[in-house]
Amino acid sequence: MTNARLNPYIYIFIMFAVSYIIRVLPLTLIRKQIRNRTIRSFLYYVPYVTLAVMTFPAIMDATEQPLAGLMALVVGMVMAWRGLGLFPVAIACSVTVFILESVL
């Protein structure tokens, strides 16, 4: 059964190749400026959506009580909406989780 297992370096190489192709292929195929308004709008929002998809589940799973994570998310959104910077928002969210974790 051990012969059926592949070397971990093969997996790493495959992941490298796929990641490299995904990054290089658009650079080689698209040489002109993208003028289509829909595509430009889509590409503008892709980083934000990707960050949100990775961050929101982690916020809920990182705390003992999901309610504490949800409340920290709400506090962070309100503070960010009001124009506060990353550091004060992060501190406020951490304090919110700390307080709610000790109360709940």
VOBA-479694 format. One record per atom (N, C-alpha, C, O): residue number from 1; x, y, z; atom name. Coordinates in Angstrom, 1 decimal, decimal comma, padded with zeros to 4 digits. Last residue first. Layout:
REM VOBA-479694
<NUM; <X; Y; Z>; 'CA'>,
...
***
This chain:
REM VOBA-479694
<104; <-020,2; 035,6; 028,1>; 'N'>,
<104; <-021,0; 034,5; 027,6>; 'CA'>,
<104; <-020,5; 033,2; 028,2>; 'C'>,
<104; <-021,1; 032,1; 027,9>; 'O'>,
<103; <-018,1; 037,2; 029,2>; 'N'>,
<103; <-019,5; 037,3; 029,7>; 'CA'>,
<103; <-020,3; 036,0; 029,3>; 'C'>,
<103; <-021,0; 035,5; 030,2>; 'O'>,
<102; <-015,8; 036,6; 027,8>; 'N'>,
<102; <-015,8; 036,4; 029,2>; 'CA'>,
<102; <-017,2; 036,5; 029,8>; 'C'>,
<102; <-017,4; 036,0; 030,9>; 'O'>,
<101; <-016,6; 037,0; 025,2>; 'N'>,
<101; <-016,2; 035,7; 025,5>; 'CA'>,
<101; <-016,2; 035,5; 027,1>; 'C'>,
<101; <-016,5; 034,4; 027,6>; 'O'>,
<100; <-017,1; 039,8; 025,3>; 'N'>,
<100; <-018,3; 038,8; 025,1>; 'CA'>,
<100; <-017,9; 037,4; 025,4>; 'C'>,
<100; <-018,7; 036,7; 025,9>; 'O'>,
<99; <-014,5; 040,8; 025,7>; 'N'>,
<99; <-015,6; 041,0; 026,6>; 'CA'>,
<99; <-016,7; 040,0; 026,5>; 'C'>,
<99; <-017,2; 039,5; 027,5>; 'O'>,
<98; <-013,2; 039,8; 023,4>; 'N'>,
<98; <-012,7; 039,5; 024,8>; 'CA'>,
<98; <-013,8; 039,7; 025,8>; 'C'>,
<98; <-014,0; 038,8; 026,6>; 'O'>,
<97; <-014,6; 040,9; 021,3>; 'N'>,
<97; <-014,6; 039,4; 021,4>; 'CA'>,
<97; <-014,2; 039,1; 022,9>; 'C'>,
<97; <-014,7; 038,2; 023,5>; 'O'>,
<96; <-014,1; 043,6; 021,8>; 'N'>,
<96; <-015,4; 043,1; 021,7>; 'CA'>,
<96; <-015,5; 041,6; 022,0>; 'C'>,
<96; <-016,3; 041,1; 022,8>; 'O'>,
<95; <-011,3; 043,7; 021,5>; 'N'>,
<95; <-011,9; 044,0; 022,8>; 'CA'>,
<95; <-013,3; 043,5; 022,9>; 'C'>,
<95; <-013,7; 042,9; 023,9>; 'O'>,
<94; <-011,2; 043,1; 018,7>; 'N'>,
<94; <-010,5; 042,2; 019,7>; 'CA'>,
<94; <-011,1; 042,4; 021,1>; 'C'>,
<94; <-011,4; 041,5; 021,8>; 'O'>,
<93; <-012,5; 045,3; 017,7>; 'N'>,
<93; <-013,0; 044,0; 017,5>; 'CA'>,
<93; <-012,5; 043,0; 018,5>; 'C'>,
<93; <-013,2; 042,1; 019,0>; 'O'>,
<92; <-010,8; 047,4; 018,5>; 'N'>,
<92; <-012,2; 047,4; 019,0>; 'CA'>,
<92; <-012,8; 046,0; 018,8>; 'C'>,
<92; <-013,5; 045,5; 019,7>; 'O'>,
<91; <-008,4; 046,7; 017,1>; 'N'>,
<91; <-008,4; 046,7; 018,6>; 'CA'>,
<91; <-009,8; 046,6; 019,1>; 'C'>,
<91; <-010,1; 045,9; 020,0>; 'O'>,
<90; <-009,3; 046,9; 014,5>; 'N'>,
<90; <-008,8; 045,6; 014,9>; 'CA'>,
<90; <-008,8; 045,6; 016,5>; 'C'>,
<90; <-009,2; 044,6; 017,1>; 'O'>,
<89; <-009,9; 049,7; 014,4>; 'N'>,
<89; <-011,0; 048,7; 014,2>; 'CA'>,
<89; <-010,6; 047,3; 014,7>; 'C'>,
<89; <-011,4; 046,7; 015,3>; 'O'>,
<88; <-007,4; 050,9; 014,9>; 'N'>,
<88; <-008,5; 051,0; 015,8>; 'CA'>,
<88; <-009,6; 050,0; 015,7>; 'C'>,
<88; <-010,2; 049,6; 016,6>; 'O'>,
<87; <-006,1; 049,8; 012,4>; 'N'>,
<87; <-005,6; 049,5; 013,8>; 'CA'>,
<87; <-006,7; 049,7; 014,8>; 'C'>,
<87; <-006,9; 048,8; 015,7>; 'O'>,
<86; <-007,4; 050,8; 010,2>; 'N'>,
<86; <-007,4; 049,4; 010,4>; 'CA'>,
<86; <-007,0; 049,1; 011,9>; 'C'>,
<86; <-007,6; 048,2; 012,5>; 'O'>,
<85; <-009,4; 053,8; 010,9>; 'N'>,
<85; <-008,3; 053,0; 010,3>; 'CA'>,
<85; <-008,4; 051,5; 010,7>; 'C'>,
<85; <-009,2; 051,1; 011,6>; 'O'>,
<84; <-012,8; 054,9; 010,4>; 'N'>,
<84; <-011,6; 054,7; 011,2>; 'CA'>,
<84; <-010,6; 053,7; 010,5>; 'C'>,
<84; <-011,0; 053,0; 009,6>; 'O'>,
<83; <-015,1; 055,5; 008,9>; 'N'>,
<83; <-013,8; 056,0; 008,4>; 'CA'>,
<83; <-012,6; 055,7; 009,3>; 'C'>,
<83; <-011,5; 056,3; 009,1>; 'O'>,
<82; <-017,5; 054,3; 009,4>; 'N'>,
<82; <-017,3; 055,7; 009,9>; 'CA'>,
<82; <-015,9; 056,2; 009,5>; 'C'>,
<82; <-015,6; 057,4; 009,9>; 'O'>,
<81; <-017,0; 051,8; 008,5>; 'N'>,
<81; <-018,0; 052,6; 007,7>; 'CA'>,
<81; <-017,8; 054,1; 008,1>; 'C'>,
<81; <-018,0; 055,0; 007,3>; 'O'>,
<80; <-015,4; 050,8; 010,6>; 'N'>,
<80; <-014,8; 051,0; 009,2>; 'CA'>,
<80; <-015,7; 051,9; 008,4>; 'C'>,
<80; <-015,2; 052,8; 007,6>; 'O'>,
<79; <-017,4; 050,7; 012,6>; 'N'>,
<79; <-016,2; 051,6; 012,7>; 'CA'>,
<79; <-015,6; 051,9; 011,4>; 'C'>,
<79; <-015,2; 053,0; 011,1>; 'O'>,
<78; <-019,2; 048,8; 011,5>; 'N'>,
<78; <-019,6; 050,2; 011,8>; 'CA'>,
<78; <-018,5; 051,1; 011,9>; 'C'>,
<78; <-018,5; 052,2; 011,4>; 'O'>,
<77; <-017,5; 046,6; 011,2>; 'N'>,
<77; <-018,1; 047,2; 010,0>; 'CA'>,
<77; <-018,6; 048,6; 010,3>; 'C'>,
<77; <-018,4; 049,5; 009,5>; 'O'>,
<76; <-016,8; 046,1; 013,9>; 'N'>,
<76; <-015,8; 046,4; 012,9>; 'CA'>,
<76; <-016,4; 047,1; 011,7>; 'C'>,
<76; <-015,8; 048,0; 011,1>; 'O'>,
<75; <-019,3; 045,4; 015,0>; 'N'>,
<75; <-018,6; 046,6; 015,5>; 'CA'>,
<75; <-017,5; 047,0; 014,5>; 'C'>,
<75; <-017,4; 048,2; 014,2>; 'O'>,
<74; <-019,8; 043,1; 013,4>; 'N'>,
<74; <-020,7; 044,3; 013,3>; 'CA'>,
<74; <-020,0; 045,5; 013,8>; 'C'>,
<74; <-020,1; 046,6; 013,2>; 'O'>,
<73; <-017,7; 041,4; 014,3>; 'N'>,
<73; <-017,9; 041,8; 012,8>; 'CA'>,
<73; <-018,8; 043,0; 012,7>; 'C'>,
<73; <-018,4; 043,9; 011,9>; 'O'>,
<72; <-018,3; 041,2; 016,9>; 'N'>,
<72; <-017,1; 041,8; 016,6>; 'CA'>,
<72; <-017,1; 042,3; 015,1>; 'C'>,
<72; <-016,6; 043,3; 014,7>; 'O'>,
<71; <-020,7; 039,7; 016,7>; 'N'>,
<71; <-020,8; 041,1; 017,2>; 'CA'>,
<71; <-019,5; 041,9; 016,9>; 'C'>,
<71; <-019,5; 043,1; 016,6>; 'O'>,
<70; <-019,7; 037,3; 015,6>; 'N'>,
<70; <-020,7; 038,1; 014,9>; 'CA'>,
<70; <-020,7; 039,6; 015,4>; 'C'>,
<70; <-020,8; 040,5; 014,6>; 'O'>,
<69; <-018,0; 036,5; 017,7>; 'N'>,
<69; <-017,5; 036,8; 016,4>; 'CA'>,
<69; <-018,4; 037,6; 015,6>; 'C'>,
<69; <-018,0; 038,6; 014,9>; 'O'>,
<68; <-020,0; 036,1; 019,7>; 'N'>,
<68; <-018,9; 037,0; 019,9>; 'CA'>,
<68; <-018,3; 037,4; 018,6>; 'C'>,
<68; <-018,0; 038,6; 018,4>; 'O'>,
<67; <-021,5; 034,1; 018,5>; 'N'>,
<67; <-022,1; 035,4; 018,7>; 'CA'>,
<67; <-021,1; 036,4; 019,0>; 'C'>,
<67; <-021,2; 037,6; 018,5>; 'O'>,
<66; <-019,9; 031,8; 018,6>; 'N'>,
<66; <-020,1; 032,5; 017,3>; 'CA'>,
<66; <-020,7; 033,8; 017,4>; 'C'>,
<66; <-020,5; 034,7; 016,6>; 'O'>,
<65; <-017,5; 031,4; 021,1>; 'N'>,
<65; <-018,9; 031,7; 020,8>; 'CA'>,
<65; <-019,1; 032,4; 019,5>; 'C'>,
<65; <-018,6; 033,5; 019,3>; 'O'>,
<64; <-014,8; 031,2; 020,6>; 'N'>,
<64; <-015,5; 030,1; 021,2>; 'CA'>,
<64; <-017,0; 030,2; 021,0>; 'C'>,
<64; <-017,7; 029,2; 020,7>; 'O'>,
<63; <-013,7; 032,2; 017,3>; 'N'>,
<63; <-014,1; 032,4; 018,7>; 'CA'>,
<63; <-014,8; 031,2; 019,2>; 'C'>,
<63; <-015,2; 030,3; 018,5>; 'O'>,
<62; <-013,2; 031,5; 014,7>; 'N'>,
<62; <-012,1; 031,8; 015,5>; 'CA'>,
<62; <-012,4; 032,0; 017,0>; 'C'>,
<62; <-011,5; 032,0; 017,8>; 'O'>,
<61; <-015,5; 031,2; 013,1>; 'N'>,
<61; <-014,9; 030,0; 013,6>; 'CA'>,
<61; <-013,7; 030,3; 014,6>; 'C'>,
<61; <-013,3; 029,4; 015,3>; 'O'>,
<60; <-016,1; 033,8; 012,3>; 'N'>,
<60; <-017,1; 033,1; 013,0>; 'CA'>,
<60; <-016,5; 031,8; 013,7>; 'C'>,
<60; <-016,9; 031,4; 014,8>; 'O'>,
<59; <-013,8; 034,6; 010,9>; 'N'>,
<59; <-014,3; 035,4; 012,0>; 'CA'>,
<59; <-015,3; 034,6; 012,9>; 'C'>,
<59; <-015,2; 034,6; 014,1>; 'O'>,
<58; <-013,8; 032,7; 008,8>; 'N'>,
<58; <-012,7; 032,6; 009,8>; 'CA'>,
<58; <-013,1; 033,5; 011,1>; 'C'>,
<58; <-012,8; 033,1; 012,2>; 'O'>,
<57; <-015,9; 033,5; 007,1>; 'N'>,
<57; <-016,0; 032,2; 007,9>; 'CA'>,
<57; <-014,9; 032,1; 009,0>; 'C'>,
<57; <-015,2; 031,5; 010,0>; 'O'>,
<56; <-014,7; 036,1; 006,4>; 'N'>,
<56; <-016,0; 036,0; 007,1>; 'CA'>,
<56; <-016,1; 034,6; 007,8>; 'C'>,
<56; <-016,5; 034,6; 009,0>; 'O'>,
<55; <-012,3; 035,7; 004,8>; 'N'>,
<55; <-012,3; 036,3; 006,2>; 'CA'>,
<55; <-013,5; 036,0; 007,0>; 'C'>,
<55; <-013,4; 035,6; 008,1>; 'O'>,
<54; <-012,7; 034,6; 002,3>; 'N'>,
<54; <-011,7; 034,0; 003,2>; 'CA'>,
<54; <-011,9; 034,5; 004,6>; 'C'>,
<54; <-011,6; 033,7; 005,5>; 'O'>,
<53; <-014,6; 036,3; 001,3>; 'N'>,
<53; <-014,9; 034,9; 001,3>; 'CA'>,
<53; <-013,9; 034,2; 002,2>; 'C'>,
<53; <-014,3; 033,2; 002,9>; 'O'>,
<52; <-013,3; 038,8; 001,4>; 'N'>,
<52; <-014,5; 038,6; 002,2>; 'CA'>,
<52; <-014,8; 037,1; 002,3>; 'C'>,
<52; <-015,1; 036,6; 003,4>; 'O'>,
<51; <-011,2; 038,4; -000,5>; 'N'>,
<51; <-010,9; 038,7; 000,9>; 'CA'>,
<51; <-012,1; 038,4; 001,8>; 'C'>,
<51; <-011,9; 037,8; 002,9>; 'O'>,
<50; <-012,8; 038,1; -002,8>; 'N'>,
<50; <-011,9; 037,0; -002,4>; 'CA'>,
<50; <-011,6; 037,2; -000,9>; 'C'>,
<50; <-011,6; 036,2; -000,1>; 'O'>,
<49; <-014,0; 040,6; -002,9>; 'N'>,
<49; <-014,8; 039,4; -002,8>; 'CA'>,
<49; <-014,0; 038,2; -002,2>; 'C'>,
<49; <-014,4; 037,5; -001,3>; 'O'>,
<48; <-011,8; 042,2; -003,4>; 'N'>,
<48; <-012,6; 042,4; -002,2>; 'CA'>,
<48; <-013,5; 041,2; -001,9>; 'C'>,
<48; <-013,6; 040,8; -000,8>; 'O'>,
<47; <-010,7; 041,2; -005,9>; 'N'>,
<47; <-009,9; 041,1; -004,6>; 'CA'>,
<47; <-010,8; 041,3; -003,4>; 'C'>,
<47; <-010,5; 040,6; -002,4>; 'O'>,
<46; <-013,0; 041,7; -007,7>; 'N'>,
<46; <-012,5; 040,4; -007,4>; 'CA'>,
<46; <-011,7; 040,3; -006,1>; 'C'>,
<46; <-011,9; 039,5; -005,2>; 'O'>,
<45; <-013,7; 044,3; -008,5>; 'N'>,
<45; <-014,2; 043,8; -007,2>; 'CA'>,
<45; <-013,7; 042,4; -006,8>; 'C'>,
<45; <-014,0; 042,0; -005,7>; 'O'>,
<44; <-012,4; 044,7; -010,9>; 'N'>,
<44; <-012,2; 045,6; -009,8>; 'CA'>,
<44; <-012,6; 045,0; -008,5>; 'C'>,
<44; <-011,9; 045,3; -007,5>; 'O'>,
<43; <-013,4; 042,7; -012,5>; 'N'>,
<43; <-012,0; 042,6; -012,1>; 'CA'>,
<43; <-011,7; 043,6; -011,0>; 'C'>,
<43; <-010,8; 043,3; -010,1>; 'O'>,
<42; <-016,0; 043,8; -012,9>; 'N'>,
<42; <-015,9; 042,5; -012,3>; 'CA'>,
<42; <-014,4; 042,4; -011,8>; 'C'>,
<42; <-014,3; 042,0; -010,6>; 'O'>,
<41; <-015,4; 046,2; -014,3>; 'N'>,
<41; <-016,1; 046,3; -013,0>; 'CA'>,
<41; <-015,9; 044,9; -012,2>; 'C'>,
<41; <-015,6; 044,9; -011,0>; 'O'>,
<40; <-014,3; 045,1; -016,6>; 'N'>,
<40; <-013,4; 045,9; -015,7>; 'CA'>,
<40; <-014,1; 046,1; -014,4>; 'C'>,
<40; <-013,3; 046,0; -013,4>; 'O'>,
<39; <-016,5; 043,8; -017,6>; 'N'>,
<39; <-015,3; 043,0; -017,2>; 'CA'>,
<39; <-014,4; 043,8; -016,3>; 'C'>,
<39; <-013,9; 043,3; -015,4>; 'O'>,
<38; <-018,2; 046,0; -018,1>; 'N'>,
<38; <-018,6; 044,9; -017,3>; 'CA'>,
<38; <-017,4; 044,1; -016,8>; 'C'>,
<38; <-017,3; 043,8; -015,6>; 'O'>,
<37; <-016,7; 047,5; -020,0>; 'N'>,
<37; <-017,1; 048,1; -018,7>; 'CA'>,
<37; <-017,4; 047,0; -017,7>; 'C'>,
<37; <-017,1; 047,1; -016,5>; 'O'>,
<36; <-014,0; 046,7; -022,0>; 'N'>,
<36; <-015,4; 046,3; -021,6>; 'CA'>,
<36; <-015,7; 046,7; -020,2>; 'C'>,
<36; <-015,0; 046,4; -019,2>; 'O'>,
<35; <-011,4; 047,2; -022,3>; 'N'>,
<35; <-012,2; 048,3; -022,4>; 'CA'>,
<35; <-013,7; 048,0; -022,0>; 'C'>,
<35; <-014,5; 048,9; -021,8>; 'O'>,
<34; <-008,2; 046,4; -021,3>; 'N'>,
<34; <-009,6; 045,9; -021,3>; 'CA'>,
<34; <-010,5; 047,1; -021,3>; 'C'>,
<34; <-010,5; 047,9; -020,3>; 'O'>,
<33; <-005,5; 046,8; -023,4>; 'N'>,
<33; <-006,2; 047,3; -022,3>; 'CA'>,
<33; <-007,7; 046,8; -022,4>; 'C'>,
<33; <-008,2; 046,8; -023,5>; 'O'>,
<32; <-003,9; 043,8; -024,7>; 'N'>,
<32; <-004,5; 045,1; -024,8>; 'CA'>,
<32; <-005,2; 045,5; -023,5>; 'C'>,
<32; <-005,4; 044,7; -022,7>; 'O'>,
<31; <-003,2; 041,3; -024,1>; 'N'>,
<31; <-002,1; 042,2; -024,3>; 'CA'>,
<31; <-002,6; 043,7; -024,4>; 'C'>,
<31; <-001,9; 044,6; -024,1>; 'O'>,
<30; <-003,8; 038,3; -022,7>; 'N'>,
<30; <-004,5; 039,7; -022,8>; 'CA'>,
<30; <-003,4; 040,7; -022,9>; 'C'>,
<30; <-002,7; 041,0; -021,9>; 'O'>,
<29; <-002,1; 036,1; -022,7>; 'N'>,
<29; <-003,2; 036,2; -023,6>; 'CA'>,
<29; <-003,8; 037,5; -023,8>; 'C'>,
<29; <-004,3; 037,9; -024,9>; 'O'>,
<28; <-000,1; 036,6; -020,8>; 'N'>,
<28; <000,3; 036,3; -022,1>; 'CA'>,
<28; <-000,9; 036,4; -023,1>; 'C'>,
<28; <-000,6; 036,7; -024,3>; 'O'>,
<27; <-001,6; 037,2; -018,5>; 'N'>,
<27; <-000,6; 038,1; -018,9>; 'CA'>,
<27; <-000,1; 037,9; -020,4>; 'C'>,
<27; <000,2; 038,8; -021,1>; 'O'>,
<26; <-003,2; 034,9; -018,1>; 'N'>,
<26; <-003,8; 036,2; -018,5>; 'CA'>,
<26; <-002,8; 037,2; -019,0>; 'C'>,
<26; <-003,1; 038,0; -019,9>; 'O'>,
<25; <-001,0; 033,0; -017,5>; 'N'>,
<25; <-001,9; 032,9; -018,7>; 'CA'>,
<25; <-002,6; 034,2; -019,0>; 'C'>,
<25; <-002,6; 034,6; -020,2>; 'O'>,
<24; <000,2; 033,5; -015,0>; 'N'>,
<24; <000,9; 033,9; -016,2>; 'CA'>,
<24; <000,0; 033,9; -017,5>; 'C'>,
<24; <000,2; 034,7; -018,4>; 'O'>,
<23; <-001,6; 032,6; -013,0>; 'N'>,
<23; <-001,1; 033,9; -013,0>; 'CA'>,
<23; <-000,5; 034,4; -014,3>; 'C'>,
<23; <-000,5; 035,6; -014,6>; 'O'>,
<22; <-002,1; 029,9; -013,7>; 'N'>,
<22; <-003,3; 030,9; -013,5>; 'CA'>,
<22; <-002,8; 032,3; -013,5>; 'C'>,
<22; <-003,5; 033,2; -014,0>; 'O'>,
<21; <000,4; 028,9; -013,8>; 'N'>,
<21; <-000,3; 029,0; -015,1>; 'CA'>,
<21; <-001,5; 030,0; -014,9>; 'C'>,
<21; <-001,7; 030,8; -015,8>; 'O'>,
<20; <001,1; 028,9; -011,1>; 'N'>,
<20; <001,9; 029,7; -012,0>; 'CA'>,
<20; <001,1; 029,9; -013,3>; 'C'>,
<20; <001,1; 031,0; -013,9>; 'O'>,
<19; <-000,8; 027,1; -010,0>; 'N'>,
<19; <-000,7; 028,5; -009,5>; 'CA'>,
<19; <000,0; 029,4; -010,6>; 'C'>,
<19; <-000,4; 030,5; -010,8>; 'O'>,
<18; <000,0; 024,8; -011,3>; 'N'>,
<18; <-001,3; 025,3; -011,5>; 'CA'>,
<18; <-001,4; 026,8; -011,1>; 'C'>,
<18; <-002,0; 027,6; -011,8>; 'O'>,
<17; <002,7; 024,5; -010,4>; 'N'>,
<17; <002,4; 024,6; -011,8>; 'CA'>,
<17; <001,0; 025,2; -012,1>; 'C'>,
<17; <000,9; 026,1; -012,9>; 'O'>,
<16; <002,3; 024,3; -007,6>; 'N'>,
<16; <003,1; 025,4; -008,1>; 'CA'>,
<16; <002,8; 025,6; -009,6>; 'C'>,
<16; <002,6; 026,7; -010,0>; 'O'>,
<15; <000,9; 021,9; -007,5>; 'N'>,
<15; <000,3; 023,1; -007,0>; 'CA'>,
<15; <001,0; 024,3; -007,5>; 'C'>,
<15; <000,4; 025,3; -007,9>; 'O'>,
<14; <002,8; 020,2; -008,5>; 'N'>,
<14; <001,6; 020,3; -009,2>; 'CA'>,
<14; <000,9; 021,6; -008,8>; 'C'>,
<14; <000,3; 022,3; -009,6>; 'O'>,
<13; <004,8; 020,4; -006,5>; 'N'>,
<13; <005,1; 020,8; -007,9>; 'CA'>,
<13; <003,8; 021,0; -008,7>; 'C'>,
<13; <003,7; 022,0; -009,5>; 'O'>,
<12; <003,4; 019,3; -004,4>; 'N'>,
<12; <003,9; 020,7; -004,3>; 'CA'>,
<12; <004,2; 021,2; -005,7>; 'C'>,
<12; <003,8; 022,3; -006,0>; 'O'>,
<11; <003,1; 016,6; -005,3>; 'N'>,
<11; <001,9; 017,5; -005,0>; 'CA'>,
<11; <002,3; 019,0; -005,0>; 'C'>,
<11; <001,6; 019,8; -005,5>; 'O'>,
<10; <005,8; 015,9; -005,4>; 'N'>,
<10; <005,0; 015,9; -006,6>; 'CA'>,
<10; <003,7; 016,8; -006,4>; 'C'>,
<10; <003,4; 017,5; -007,3>; 'O'>,
<9; <006,6; 016,0; -002,8>; 'N'>,
<9; <007,1; 017,0; -003,7>; 'CA'>,
<9; <006,4; 017,0; -005,0>; 'C'>,
<9; <006,3; 018,0; -005,7>; 'O'>,
<8; <005,5; 013,7; -001,6>; 'N'>,
<8; <004,8; 015,0; -001,4>; 'CA'>,
<8; <005,3; 016,1; -002,3>; 'C'>,
<8; <004,6; 017,1; -002,6>; 'O'>,
<7; <005,1; 010,9; -003,7>; 'N'>,
<7; <006,0; 011,8; -003,1>; 'CA'>,
<7; <005,3; 013,1; -002,8>; 'C'>,
<7; <004,7; 013,7; -003,7>; 'O'>,
<6; <002,2; 008,9; -003,3>; 'N'>,
<6; <003,1; 009,7; -004,1>; 'CA'>,
<6; <004,0; 010,5; -003,2>; 'C'>,
<6; <003,6; 010,8; -002,1>; 'O'>,
<5; <001,3; 005,6; -002,5>; 'N'>,
<5; <001,5; 007,0; -002,0>; 'CA'>,
<5; <002,5; 007,7; -002,9>; 'C'>,
<5; <003,6; 007,2; -003,2>; 'O'>,
<4; <001,6; 003,0; -003,4>; 'N'>,
<4; <000,5; 003,8; -004,0>; 'CA'>,
<4; <000,6; 005,3; -003,6>; 'C'>,
<4; <000,1; 006,2; -004,2>; 'O'>,
<3; <003,4; 001,8; -001,8>; 'N'>,
<3; <003,8; 002,2; -003,1>; 'CA'>,
<3; <002,8; 003,1; -003,8>; 'C'>,
<3; <003,1; 003,8; -004,8>; 'O'>,
<2; <002,1; 001,2; 000,5>; 'N'>,
<2; <002,9; 002,3; 000,5>; 'CA'>,
<2; <003,4; 002,7; -000,8>; 'C'>,
<2; <003,8; 003,9; -001,0>; 'O'>,
<1; <000,8; -001,2; 000,0>; 'N'>,
<1; <000,0; 000,0; 000,0>; 'CA'>,
<1; <000,9; 001,3; 000,0>; 'C'>,
<1; <000,4; 002,3; -000,5>; 'O'>,
***
